[in-house]
Amino acid sequence: MDELVDRLVTTVGISREQAELALSNMLGFLKQAGPPDKVAELVERLPGAESVQTPRGGMGGMIGAMAAYNSLTSAGLDMGQIQGVARELIAYAKLHAGDELVNDVVASVPGLNQFA
């Protein structure tokens, strides 16, 4: 995931620590809110994603989304930066996992399609 972290630092303008935290939270949220089989396949296709530590015991749906959002804003990211991270993560995922799989995952998580 180093390539994506570097991309987030450059494109979104956040620190490396913020980028790593954002990826951890977003991947954790996808694992909780998305279809388990498709999310597992997606993680397998993203270089280094399996090594990213994600929050445990999270919830899916709106509660999970709000928990991830709160964690990211507490780390100093504003809404524009959070949106930038989401867009970059989706673009990176499409590059490595293909449009079809990523679109399936995105479509399964309410509100995520605005970033695709």
C-alpha positions in Angstrom: 0.0 0.0 0.0 3.0 2.2 0.0 2.3 3.3 -3.5 -1.2 4.4 -2.5 0.0 6.1 0.7 2.5 8.1 -1.4 -0.2 9.0 -3.9 -2.5 10.2 -1.0 0.3 12.3 0.5 1.0 14.0 -2.9 -2.6 14.2 -4.3 -4.7 14.9 -1.2 -2.0 16.8 0.7 -2.1 14.9 3.9 0.7 13.4 6.0 1.9 9.8 5.7 0.4 9.0 9.1 -2.9 10.5 8.1 -2.9 8.6 4.9 -2.2 5.3 6.7 -4.9 5.9 9.2 -7.4 6.9 6.5 -6.7 3.7 4.6 -7.0 1.6 7.7 -10.3 3.1 8.6 -11.7 2.9 5.0 -10.7 -0.7 4.5 -12.0 -1.6 7.9 -15.3 0.1 7.0 -15.5 -1.8 3.7 -14.9 -5.0 5.5 -17.8 -4.3 7.9 -20.2 -2.8 5.4 -19.5 -4.5 2.1 -20.3 -8.0 0.9 -17.6 -10.2 2.6 -16.8 -12.3 -0.5 -16.3 -9.3 -2.8 -14.4 -7.3 -0.2 -12.1 -10.2 0.5 -11.4 -10.6 -3.2 -10.8 -6.8 -3.5 -8.3 -6.9 -0.6 -6.5 -9.8 -2.2 -6.0 -7.8 -5.4 -4.7 -4.7 -3.8 -0.9 -4.8 -3.3 -0.2 -4.7 0.4 -3.8 -4.4 1.6 -3.8 -7.6 3.5 -1.1 -6.1 5.8 -3.1 -3.0 6.7 -4.3 -3.2 10.3 -8.0 -2.3 10.3 -10.1 -1.3 13.3 -11.8 -4.3 15.0 -15.3 -4.6 16.3 -16.6 -1.8 14.0 -20.1 -1.7 12.6 -21.3 -1.4 9.1 -24.0 0.9 7.7 -24.3 4.5 8.8 -23.0 3.9 12.3 -19.8 2.4 10.8 -19.5 5.3 8.3 -19.9 7.9 11.1 -17.3 6.1 13.3 -14.8 6.1 10.4 -15.6 9.8 9.7 -15.1 10.7 13.3 -11.8 8.9 13.4 -10.6 10.7 10.3 -11.7 14.2 11.4 -10.1 13.5 14.8 -6.8 12.8 12.9 -7.1 16.3 11.3 -8.6 15.5 7.9 -11.4 17.8 6.6 -14.3 16.6 4.5 -12.5 17.5 1.2 -9.5 15.4 2.2 -11.7 12.5 3.3 -13.4 12.6 -0.1 -10.0 12.8 -1.8 -8.8 9.7 0.0 -12.0 7.8 -0.9 -11.7 8.8 -4.6 -8.0 7.9 -4.7 -8.7 4.5 -3.0 -11.4 3.7 -5.5 -9.2 4.7 -8.5 -6.3 2.7 -7.1 -8.6 -0.3 -6.5 -10.0 -0.1 -10.1 -6.5 0.0 -11.4 -5.5 -3.2 -9.5 -8.8 -5.1 -9.2 -10.8 -3.9 -12.2 -13.9 -1.8 -12.6 -16.5 -4.6 -12.2 -15.4 -5.8 -8.8 -14.9 -2.3 -7.4 -18.2 -1.1 -8.8 -19.9 -4.1 -7.2 -18.4 -3.3 -3.8 -19.1 0.4 -4.1 -22.7 -0.2 -5.2 -23.3 -2.4 -2.1 -22.3 0.4 0.4 -24.8 3.2 0.6 -23.4 6.6 -0.2 -20.0 5.3 -1.5 -21.0 5.6 -5.2 -20.6 9.4 -5.0 -16.8 8.8 -4.9 -16.7 6.3 -7.8 
